[in-house]
Amino acid sequence: MSLSEEHEMIIDLVRKFVTSELLPLEPAVLAREADGKQWHLTPEENEHLMARTKELGLWGLDAPESTGGYNLPNTVMARINEELGTTAVPFTFPPDSPNLLMLEKHGTPEQKAKYLAPYIEGKTISAICISEPNAGGDPAAMTTRAVPDGGDYVLNGRKIWISRAPYADFTIAMARVGDGKRHQGITAFIIDKNTPGYNVEREIKMLSGLRTFEVLLEDCRIPATQVLGGVGEGFAAMQDRLVSRRIEMVGICIGMSVRAMQMMIDWAKERVTFGEKLADRQAVQWWIADGQTKIHACRLMCLHTLWLKDQGLPHTAEAAMCKWWGPKLAFEVVQSLP
């Protein structure tokens, strides 16, 4: 799939950014993780990267042009995520794309003015509450309720695995209105920071020192104007958001696999055992051929899914298949390193 010269230049700029700005930070990031500390950038490192991102124009890459973004096609964003996936440094170009696209597609003009514009400018941070303790892998089974009360909705329920919950300026929370089953009645609400009843209950330690959080919604009163996408229409909006994140993660997994594969090739050319380079051993050649084939297949799956998305065609099933194959690919390629 060919890209325009402008798009190739942007991808090349991203590649240079990764090489000059992110890769030099890898030793410090990995050292912190090895010491049992959180796998993250320090405030100073993050501030520097944000400044460089703005200087280079790598901000709001898939944001609408009307808000100062570049509105890059999904296929270009996939290539950009591949480049970011080649480093262990946890950095993505702001703002967070899935929440941005959810607001852009489903927000009212008033909501876009209040939330989308400052979000794209990097002035605010967002979070999203979907998963629940007893329905983590099945969002349609959520039990969090939103009960209408005058011009408001009162939310009660518990959410888990929420990133950025304590410091998000606003959170998109999913809750069910009415007594419908499965996806019926699921509605998205925008909750401002410090709203009474929105309680971050505990921090959950994850692998590599990462953190997510558990949130309790307890008589959390939200104005009806904070409904995102219409009452009972939140499941479709949520799926749009999940599909965007799934495809983003696949690009990162491909980039991770490409980096690991190149490391394997470089080492195989250098390492000599029993008088013979690893690169000359048939078993190693098989590993490399197998990994390269899987990377190529995953990239084609991803591009096909994004082509369907760009054409406005159904692509939810394809995105789910990509999300299954991407992490599996990364694990198998990294595991095959000799």
Wavefront OBJ file of the C-alpha trace (Angstrom):
o trace
v 0.000 0.000 0.000
v 1.661 3.207 -1.200
v 1.580 6.441 0.810
v 1.907 10.008 -0.338
v 5.276 11.753 -0.176
v 3.979 13.955 2.653
v 2.902 10.953 4.696
v 6.236 9.206 4.124
v 7.998 12.367 5.338
v 5.928 12.370 8.533
v 6.733 8.708 9.190
v 10.416 9.425 8.569
v 10.253 12.312 11.051
v 8.702 9.994 13.632
v 11.446 7.440 13.001
v 14.113 10.110 13.597
v 12.303 11.254 16.751
v 12.358 7.699 18.099
v 16.066 7.364 17.291
v 17.211 10.715 18.658
v 14.804 11.265 21.578
v 13.391 7.932 22.786
v 16.101 5.319 22.284
v 18.642 7.270 24.419
v 16.159 7.058 27.324
v 15.844 3.266 27.154
v 18.715 2.405 29.547
v 17.304 4.614 32.315
v 13.720 3.391 31.812
v 14.767 -0.267 31.836
v 17.028 0.295 34.857
v 14.116 1.729 36.822
v 11.999 -1.271 35.909
v 14.781 -3.688 36.900
v 14.977 -1.974 40.295
v 11.293 -2.699 40.859
v 10.229 0.867 40.234
v 7.450 2.001 37.940
v 8.074 1.678 34.198
v 7.577 5.305 33.273
v 9.156 8.559 32.221
v 10.209 11.037 34.865
v 8.410 14.428 34.852
v 11.564 16.006 33.437
v 11.854 13.433 30.650
v 8.184 13.739 29.781
v 8.319 17.538 29.762
v 11.270 17.490 27.378
v 9.578 15.025 25.016
v 6.350 17.022 24.999
v 8.271 20.172 24.120
v 10.150 18.423 21.299
v 6.896 16.934 20.034
v 5.379 20.394 19.698
v 8.524 21.814 18.115
v 8.487 19.110 15.448
v 4.747 19.351 14.806
v 4.084 15.799 16.003
v 1.013 16.767 18.001
v -2.603 15.958 17.190
v -1.617 13.784 14.256
v -5.074 12.237 13.872
v -7.000 15.178 15.311
v -9.436 17.041 13.035
v -7.939 19.819 10.929
v -10.584 22.193 12.315
v -8.903 21.898 15.717
v -5.360 22.306 14.448
v -4.644 18.607 13.865
v -3.400 16.795 10.781
v -6.292 14.323 10.422
v -3.899 11.617 9.223
v -5.450 8.458 7.741
v -5.649 5.365 9.893
v -3.106 3.561 7.711
v -0.532 6.291 8.380
v -1.244 6.235 12.122
v -0.617 2.476 12.080
v 2.849 3.058 10.619
v 3.520 5.731 13.246
v 2.520 3.336 16.025
v 4.881 0.761 14.546
v 7.756 3.222 14.882
v 6.818 3.968 18.501
v 6.652 0.241 19.184
v 10.335 -0.207 18.304
v 11.377 1.294 21.654
v 10.725 0.237 25.243
v 10.234 3.873 26.250
v 6.522 4.372 27.123
v 5.618 7.381 25.010
v 2.817 8.153 22.569
v 2.155 11.337 20.654
v -0.539 13.386 22.396
v -3.392 13.456 22.786
v -4.698 9.941 23.485
v -6.272 8.980 20.167
v -9.168 6.653 21.144
v -10.752 9.160 23.553
v -10.134 11.963 21.064
v -11.899 10.098 18.274
v -14.783 9.162 20.592
v -15.348 12.825 21.472
v -14.981 13.944 17.873
v -17.484 11.419 16.513
v -20.093 11.442 19.266
v -19.718 14.757 21.102
v -22.145 17.681 20.817
v -20.785 21.055 19.643
v -20.831 22.242 23.257
v -18.953 19.153 24.464
v -16.351 19.526 21.735
v -15.775 23.159 22.663
v -15.449 22.330 26.349
v -13.475 19.092 26.180
v -12.067 18.358 22.734
v -10.276 21.632 21.976
v -8.218 21.821 25.220
v -7.602 18.078 25.019
v -6.023 18.382 21.589
v -3.961 21.354 22.801
v -2.513 19.184 25.549
v -4.076 21.181 28.362
v -6.116 18.291 29.780
v -5.798 14.549 30.489
v -8.604 12.018 30.082
v -9.527 8.553 31.333
v -12.236 6.040 30.503
v -14.228 3.712 32.796
v -15.493 0.580 31.042
v -14.364 -2.619 32.784
v -15.987 -3.879 35.979
v -14.821 -6.470 38.539
v -17.336 -9.073 37.327
v -17.494 -8.071 33.658
v -13.933 -7.201 32.651
v -13.903 -9.071 29.359
v -17.580 -8.520 28.591
v -18.487 -4.809 28.604
v -22.087 -5.615 27.677
v -22.478 -7.334 31.054
v -21.805 -4.148 33.040
v -24.006 -3.516 36.065
v -23.194 0.149 36.733
v -26.505 2.049 36.613
v -27.445 5.588 35.682
v -30.877 6.614 36.992
v -32.542 9.782 35.649
v -33.392 12.318 38.330
v -34.816 15.591 37.055
v -32.271 17.063 34.664
v -29.505 14.800 35.968
v -28.420 11.191 36.053
v -27.234 9.493 39.244
v -24.535 6.856 38.670
v -23.776 3.927 40.971
v -21.339 1.114 40.303
v -17.733 0.019 40.411
v -15.105 0.214 37.642
v -11.682 -1.427 37.501
v -8.408 -1.323 35.511
v -8.758 2.434 34.937
v -5.617 4.204 33.742
v -4.948 7.818 34.807
v -8.015 7.863 37.084
v -6.567 10.031 39.906
v -5.289 12.839 37.713
v -7.627 12.876 34.696
v -9.332 16.210 34.108
v -12.367 14.367 32.764
v -13.424 10.727 32.532
v -15.756 9.009 30.083
v -17.758 6.499 32.154
v -20.063 3.820 30.794
v -23.290 3.002 32.664
v -26.626 1.354 31.898
v -29.837 3.400 31.752
v -32.977 1.301 32.296
v -33.310 -2.457 32.663
v -32.195 -3.563 29.214
v -30.041 -6.617 28.696
v -26.569 -6.855 27.170
v -25.806 -3.685 25.169
v -29.277 -2.170 25.606
v -29.301 1.083 27.533
v -25.522 1.443 27.804
v -24.724 5.149 27.834
v -21.510 7.192 27.962
v -21.182 10.050 30.449
v -18.467 12.699 30.746
v -17.494 13.192 34.393
v -15.429 16.224 35.390
v -12.569 15.956 37.871
v -13.574 16.354 41.535
v -17.226 15.513 40.828
v -18.776 14.284 44.118
v -19.361 10.534 44.060
v -16.451 9.793 41.710
v -14.047 8.056 44.095
v -10.694 6.521 43.228
v -10.667 3.679 45.758
v -7.374 1.905 45.236
v -4.261 1.600 43.145
v -3.672 -1.733 41.390
v -0.080 -2.733 40.701
v 0.514 -4.244 37.283
v 3.487 -5.845 35.523
v 6.564 -3.659 34.938
v 5.563 -1.344 37.756
v 2.555 0.028 35.885
v -0.512 1.168 37.807
v -4.240 1.110 37.143
v -7.027 2.044 39.537
v -10.405 0.957 40.866
v -13.143 3.600 40.826
v -16.343 3.654 42.872
v -19.278 5.632 41.491
v -21.451 6.347 44.518
v -24.507 8.558 43.947
v -22.445 10.410 41.359
v -24.755 13.089 39.951
v -24.133 14.066 36.328
v -26.101 16.661 34.321
v -27.942 15.232 31.318
v -25.856 17.557 29.130
v -22.885 15.314 29.959
v -24.307 12.349 28.041
v -21.920 11.515 25.194
v -23.546 10.172 22.045
v -27.138 9.859 23.253
v -28.894 7.783 25.897
v -28.665 4.080 25.108
v -26.160 4.677 22.303
v -23.022 4.243 24.358
v -22.275 0.684 23.283
v -21.601 1.745 19.689
v -19.480 4.670 20.866
v -17.596 2.342 23.202
v -16.945 -0.124 20.383
v -15.546 2.671 18.223
v -13.191 3.536 21.051
v -12.157 -0.068 21.715
v -11.522 -0.730 18.024
v -9.260 2.343 17.827
v -7.241 1.176 20.831
v -7.022 -2.400 19.564
v -5.573 -1.327 16.236
v -3.200 1.093 17.953
v -1.900 -1.724 20.158
v -1.381 -3.978 17.137
v 0.843 -1.361 15.503
v 2.939 -1.177 18.660
v 3.201 -4.984 18.759
v 4.392 -5.040 15.144
v 7.022 -2.417 15.935
v 8.153 -4.420 18.960
v 8.453 -7.531 16.803
v 10.399 -5.683 14.099
v 12.896 -4.398 16.686
v 13.307 -7.843 18.255
v 13.730 -9.469 14.861
v 16.440 -6.995 13.852
v 18.245 -7.634 17.132
v 18.079 -11.342 16.411
v 19.447 -10.898 12.880
v 22.292 -8.655 14.067
v 23.260 -11.106 16.818
v 23.071 -14.092 14.494
v 25.565 -12.407 12.164
v 28.004 -11.770 15.015
v 27.747 -14.790 17.316
v 30.006 -17.739 16.512
v 29.530 -21.152 18.154
v 31.650 -24.201 17.374
v 33.286 -22.344 14.515
v 30.066 -21.355 12.770
v 27.956 -18.183 12.840
v 24.414 -18.539 14.116
v 23.257 -16.962 10.849
v 24.563 -20.006 8.993
v 22.634 -22.479 11.120
v 19.439 -23.705 9.520
v 17.425 -23.690 12.751
v 18.172 -20.007 13.288
v 17.314 -19.253 9.669
v 13.972 -20.975 10.240
v 13.303 -18.790 13.299
v 14.023 -15.652 11.304
v 11.928 -16.720 8.313
v 9.042 -17.725 10.581
v 9.139 -14.430 12.459
v 9.351 -12.297 9.323
v 6.405 -14.161 7.808
v 4.274 -13.618 10.903
v 5.164 -9.901 11.004
v 4.195 -9.528 7.351
v 0.899 -11.360 7.885
v 0.004 -9.255 10.928
v 0.789 -6.008 9.108
v -1.446 -7.037 6.195
v -4.263 -7.926 8.621
v -3.916 -4.523 10.251
v -3.831 -2.607 6.951
v -6.884 -4.468 5.666
v -8.800 -3.624 8.851
v -7.815 0.040 8.576
v -8.790 0.113 4.908
v -12.239 -1.163 5.875
v -12.435 1.516 8.571
v -11.389 4.296 6.190
v -14.071 3.104 3.723
v -16.737 3.213 6.431
v -17.238 -0.561 6.193
v -17.782 -2.987 9.125
v -14.461 -3.905 10.703
v -15.125 -4.822 14.346
v -14.438 -8.539 13.854
v -11.271 -7.831 11.879
v -10.026 -5.465 14.596
v -10.633 -8.143 17.230
v -8.646 -10.663 15.181
v -5.799 -8.168 14.858
v -5.843 -7.550 18.598
v -5.561 -11.298 19.210
v -2.766 -11.805 16.688
v -0.635 -8.723 17.500
v 0.360 -9.586 21.118
v 0.707 -13.249 20.129
v 3.080 -12.188 17.357
v 5.201 -10.064 19.696
v 5.437 -12.840 22.264
v 6.429 -15.477 19.717
v 9.020 -13.310 17.989
v 10.647 -12.156 21.226
v 10.562 -15.709 22.607
v 12.393 -17.014 19.533
v 15.480 -14.877 20.190
v 18.469 -17.232 20.612
l 1 2 3 4 5 6 7 8 9 10 11 12 13 14 15 16 17 18 19 20 21 22 23 24 25 26 27 28 29 30 31 32 33 34 35 36 37 38 39 40 41 42 43 44 45 46 47 48 49 50 51 52 53 54 55 56 57 58 59 60 61 62 63 64 65 66 67 68 69 70 71 72 73 74 75 76 77 78 79 80 81 82 83 84 85 86 87 88 89 90 91 92 93 94 95 96 97 98 99 100 101 102 103 104 105 106 107 108 109 110 111 112 113 114 115 116 117 118 119 120 121 122 123 124 125 126 127 128 129 130 131 132 133 134 135 136 137 138 139 140 141 142 143 144 145 146 147 148 149 150 151 152 153 154 155 156 157 158 159 160 161 162 163 164 165 166 167 168 169 170 171 172 173 174 175 176 177 178 179 180 181 182 183 184 185 186 187 188 189 190 191 192 193 194 195 196 197 198 199 200 201 202 203 204 205 206 207 208 209 210 211 212 213 214 215 216 217 218 219 220 221 222 223 224 225 226 227 228 229 230 231 232 233 234 235 236 237 238 239 240 241 242 243 244 245 246 247 248 249 250 251 252 253 254 255 256 257 258 259 260 261 262 263 264 265 266 267 268 269 270 271 272 273 274 275 276 277 278 279 280 281 282 283 284 285 286 287 288 289 290 291 292 293 294 295 296 297 298 299 300 301 302 303 304 305 306 307 308 309 310 311 312 313 314 315 316 317 318 319 320 321 322 323 324 325 326 327 328 329 330 331 332 333 334 335 336 337 338
